[in-house]
Amino acid sequence: MSLFAVLAIIGIFILYYMTIIPLAAAVYFLAASGITFIAYALDKQAAKKQSWRIQEFKLHLLALLGGWPGALLAQQTLRHKSAKNSFKIVLWLSILVNLTTVYLLYEHFFNHYI
């Protein structure tokens, strides 16, 4: 899973370098991944201290909004939310929805306006 996340992050750099996506899109996805990774780290820390936790819905929303590479990296490196199958299923559905949405938006804007 983390290889998929690393390849996605490298892909963002390649797409920007090849001028397929604008800088704003690359920064957005990298920032979303970083924020999502941090959210997982904060939630892991809270779980250890048995204090206030980040709702799973919010973690999934961050992934859905483009932070899924950070979510996958956090699951593997922090070993957080990596054993709960129901969480993993929703995460992968979020990834699928995000990638499909990005593809459809790309096709719509680049095929119709460029």
URVEN-V839946 format. One record per residue. N is the residue number from 1. RES is the residue in three letters. D_CENTER is the distance of its C-alpha to the mean C-alpha in Angstrom with 2 decimals. Layout:
n: (N,N)
res: (RES,RES)
d_center: (D_CENTER,D_CENTER)
This chain:
n: (1,2,3,4,5,6,7,8,9,10,11,12,13,14,15,16,17,18,19,20,21,22,23,24,25,26,27,28,29,30,31,32,33,34,35,36,37,38,39,40,41,42,43,44,45,46,47,48,49,50,51,52,53,54,55,56,57,58,59,60,61,62,63,64,65,66,67,68,69,70,71,72,73,74,75,76,77,78,79,80,81,82,83,84,85,86,87,88,89,90,91,92,93,94,95,96,97,98,99,100,101,102,103,104,105,106,107,108,109,110,111,112,113,114)
res: (MET,SER,LEU,PHE,ALA,VAL,LEU,ALA,ILE,ILE,GLY,ILE,PHE,ILE,LEU,TYR,TYR,MET,THR,ILE,ILE,PRO,LEU,ALA,ALA,ALA,VAL,TYR,PHE,LEU,ALA,ALA,SER,GLY,ILE,THR,PHE,ILE,ALA,TYR,ALA,LEU,ASP,LYS,GLN,ALA,ALA,LYS,LYS,GLN,SER,TRP,ARG,ILE,GLN,GLU,PHE,LYS,LEU,HIS,LEU,LEU,ALA,LEU,LEU,GLY,GLY,TRP,PRO,GLY,ALA,LEU,LEU,ALA,GLN,GLN,THR,LEU,ARG,HIS,LYS,SER,ALA,LYS,ASN,SER,PHE,LYS,ILE,VAL,LEU,TRP,LEU,SER,ILE,LEU,VAL,ASN,LEU,THR,THR,VAL,TYR,LEU,LEU,TYR,GLU,HIS,PHE,PHE,ASN,HIS,TYR,ILE)
d_center: (11.95,11.36,13.29,10.99,8.09,10.98,12.27,9.30,9.64,13.35,13.23,12.06,15.05,17.28,16.67,17.51,20.42,21.78,21.60,19.71,17.18,18.39,17.63,16.27,13.47,12.66,12.92,10.80,7.63,8.69,9.60,6.59,4.97,8.55,9.10,6.69,8.39,11.56,11.38,11.25,14.05,16.01,15.90,17.06,19.75,20.84,21.14,23.40,25.48,25.59,24.80,22.72,19.29,16.13,16.26,14.08,13.85,12.27,9.61,8.96,9.35,6.76,4.15,6.73,7.10,4.49,2.37,1.56,3.90,4.96,5.35,7.14,8.95,9.97,11.26,13.31,14.53,15.18,16.14,14.71,14.14,14.79,18.17,17.80,17.82,17.41,14.14,12.87,14.27,12.61,9.11,10.17,11.74,8.76,7.23,10.83,11.37,8.66,10.07,13.48,13.39,12.44,15.17,17.63,17.29,17.76,20.73,22.21,22.23,23.12,25.64,27.32,27.29,27.36)
